Amino acid sequence: MIDDLLGGMLEDVVSAARQLAFLLRYFDNLWVLLILFPLAAVLYIFIDSNRRNIQNAIFWRIAAIVNAALFLPTIVVAFDLVTAFLTTSWDILALFAYMGVASSIIAVGLAIGYWINFKDLPVEEYEPEFADNVYTPPPPIQDPKPISKPYKPSRPKVNAWLVMKSGGKNYQLYRGTTIIGRSSRSDIPIVADPTVSSQHIKIVEENGHYKMVDLGSTNGTWVNGHRVRQPILLDSNDEIRLGDNTYMKFIAS
């Protein structure tokens, strides 16, 4: 019986030595390389979302932080292998090692997913353009549908309008870029709807074509009932919804 007990203890010691040797080989400089991926994902997502003022990147920030936290047990084991082995089972040590690998793989996926979702948003925060030195009067209205007197901005306009569904008020778009949002800095302010973001969308005019881009709005943008996440070309009479309550029609001649 004593021989069996000593034999079992010897097998346990040999198995433990092999497991420890495996962990030593695994953490021999490899963890230093692996930890760079979670840290790089956190820095990339936080710096890029702050620089571009992306309002709905909170999920990506939290996911990056939580994923980086998965690497903490690996660091503990890497810096104190012997103590960790004496106080923790082999299964737990192996789990810590694999958590470090998984954290690195997930970090790459998070960075790629974030880039795919927000790559088309503007890199710099929008700043209103200055007025031209010489005022150019807007072209005559050719479409009979706008019924109220169009607002005359300091910048040239194009033959395109956003007609509000409630009240029939219309806004003529600027040449180049027009920003729509709840902020007073927007070219077309929507102050009455709290579900509209401060800078919700922009419409870019290029050679008579009009492209709409959602600027990372919190409550979303819809065109003809479909959620818009990527830039989309607008056609005359397209129905646009910002947030929950702002409905408008795009008209171009």
Stockholm file with secondary structure:
# STOCKHOLM 1.0

chainA/1-253         MIDDLLGGMLEDVVSAARQLAFLLRYFDNLWVLLILFPLAAVLYIFIDSNRRNIQNAIFWRIAAIVNAALFLPTIVVAFDLVTAFLTTSWDILALFAYMGVASSIIAVGLAIGYWINFKDLPVEEYEPEFADNVYTPPPPIQDPKPISKPYKPSRPKVNAWLVMKSGGKNYQLYRGTTIIGRSSRSDIPIVADPTVSSQHIKIVEENGHYKMVDLGSTNGTWVNGHRVRQPILLDSNDEIRLGDNTYMKFIAS
#=GR chainA/1-253 SS CHHHHHHHHHHHHHHHHHHHHHHHHHTSSHHHHHTHHHHHHHHHHHHHHHHTTCTTCHHHHHHHHHHHHTTHHHHHHHHCHHHHHHHSCHHHHHHHHHHHHHHHHHHHHHHHHHHHHHTTSCSSCCCCCCCCSSCCCCCCCCCSCCCSCCCCCSSCEEEEEEEETTTCCEEEEESSEEEEESSTTSSEECCSCTTSCTTCEEEEEETTEEEEEECSCSSCEEETTEECCSCEECCTTEEEEETTTEEEEEEEC
#=GC SS_cons         CHHHHHHHHHHHHHHHHHHHHHHHHHTSSHHHHHTHHHHHHHHHHHHHHHHTTCTTCHHHHHHHHHHHHTTHHHHHHHHCHHHHHHHSCHHHHHHHHHHHHHHHHHHHHHHHHHHHHHTTSCSSCCCCCCCCSSCCCCCCCCCSCCCSCCCCCSSCEEEEEEEETTTCCEEEEESSEEEEESSTTSSEECCSCTTSCTTCEEEEEETTEEEEEECSCSSCEEETTEECCSCEECCTTEEEEETTTEEEEEEEC
//
